[in-house]
Amino acid sequence: MVVAAIKNGIAILVLLVLQLELFSSLRFFGVMPELLLAAAIAAGWYGGPIGGAVVGFSSGLFYDLYLATPLGLNALTYAIVGYLLGQIATFLSDEAEWIIRITISVVAVTIGLLLFVTFGELIAEPNLYNRSFGKILVVASLYTGLLMVPIHYMMAWAFDATRLFSSGFDRRLR
């Protein structure tokens, strides 16, 4: 349990540094990928609902400390999305093709971005919803989708998922 927490902490910190340092300058159409949201989604696949919620809350809180949005807005959104993906993953077969998992993960990124803006609007946070939100939603979801495979591998390593390399993605824990 402690080893998994340390591995998850390392994964979150690596993704946070990549998000803030590398991908802040590697933008497509002015949009960055959502690596920490992707970590919460992948944690839901391999850690179940609780693992997804904990990693989502932790990664969102670290990201909130950097952003100018209200503290806890990302943490709440990522925790909900990680939990929901963990619930969905319990219904899917362990032999589900990786393309299905990536597609569901991209849809979850879209839902996460919609939730973030919805929660921001509920607390009257200005400038979260604007004319280019549709473009941001599509580009961020697809850009994050391109990076989902390595993030899945990283979170599978963090949760010690078995049979990862022999038969594709697998969320069963040892």
Residue pairs with C-beta under 8 A, 6 or more apart in sequence:
3 160
4 47
4 158
4 159
4 160
7 157
7 158
7 159
7 160
8 43
8 54
8 55
8 58
8 155
8 158
8 159
9 58
10 158
11 39
11 154
11 155
11 157
11 158
12 36
12 39
12 55
12 58
12 59
12 62
13 62
14 154
15 35
15 36
15 38
15 39
15 59
15 151
15 154
16 35
16 36
16 59
16 62
16 63
16 66
18 35
19 32
19 33
19 35
19 36
19 63
20 66
23 32
23 33
23 35
24 32
26 32
28 139
28 143
29 135
29 139
31 135
31 136
31 139
31 140
31 143
32 140
32 143
33 140
33 143
33 144
33 146
33 147
34 109
34 112
34 113
34 140
34 144
35 144
35 147
35 151
36 59
36 60
36 62
36 63
36 74
36 78
37 56
37 59
37 60
37 77
37 78
37 81
37 109
37 112
37 113
37 144
38 105
38 109
38 144
38 147
38 148
38 151
39 55
39 56
39 59
39 151
39 154
39 155
40 52
40 55
40 56
40 59
40 60
40 78
40 79
40 81
40 82
40 85
40 112
41 52
41 81
41 82
41 85
41 105
41 108
41 109
41 112
41 148
42 105
42 148
42 151
42 152
42 154
42 155
42 156
43 51
43 52
43 54
43 55
43 56
43 82
43 86
43 155
43 158
43 159
44 51
44 52
44 53
44 56
44 81
44 82
44 83
44 84
44 85
44 86
44 87
44 88
44 89
44 108
45 52
45 85
45 86
45 89
45 101
45 105
45 152
45 155
45 156
45 169
45 171
46 155
46 156
46 158
46 159
46 161
46 171
46 173
47 54
47 55
47 86
47 155
47 159
47 173
48 86
48 89
48 90
48 171
49 82
49 83
49 84
49 86
49 87
49 90
50 83
50 86
51 82
51 86
51 159
52 79
52 81
52 82
52 83
52 84
52 85
52 86
53 79
53 80
53 82
53 83
53 86
54 79
54 82
55 82
55 155
56 75
56 77
56 78
56 79
56 80
56 81
56 82
56 83
57 75
57 76
57 78
57 79
57 82
58 75
59 78
60 72
60 73
60 74
60 75
60 76
60 77
60 78
60 79
61 71
61 72
61 74
61 75
63 74
63 75
63 78
64 70
64 71
64 72
64 73
64 74
64 75
65 71
67 74
69 120
69 125
69 128
70 120
70 123
70 125
73 116
73 119
73 120
73 123
73 125
74 116
76 119
77 112
77 115
77 116
77 119
78 112
80 115
81 108
81 111
81 112
81 115
84 108
84 111
85 104
85 105
85 108
88 104
89 171
92 100
92 101
92 104
94 170
94 171
94 172
95 167
96 169
97 168
98 149
98 152
98 168
98 169
101 152
101 169
102 145
102 148
102 149
102 152
105 145
105 148
105 152
106 141
106 142
106 144
106 145
106 148
107 141
109 140
109 141
109 144
109 145
110 137
110 141
113 136
113 137
113 140
113 141
114 137
116 128
117 128
117 129
117 133
120 128
120 129
121 128
121 129
152 169
153 164
156 164
156 169
156 170
156 171
157 164
159 171
159 173
160 173
160 174
161 169
161 170
161 171
161 172
161 173
162 170
162 172
162 173
162 174
163 170
163 172
164 170
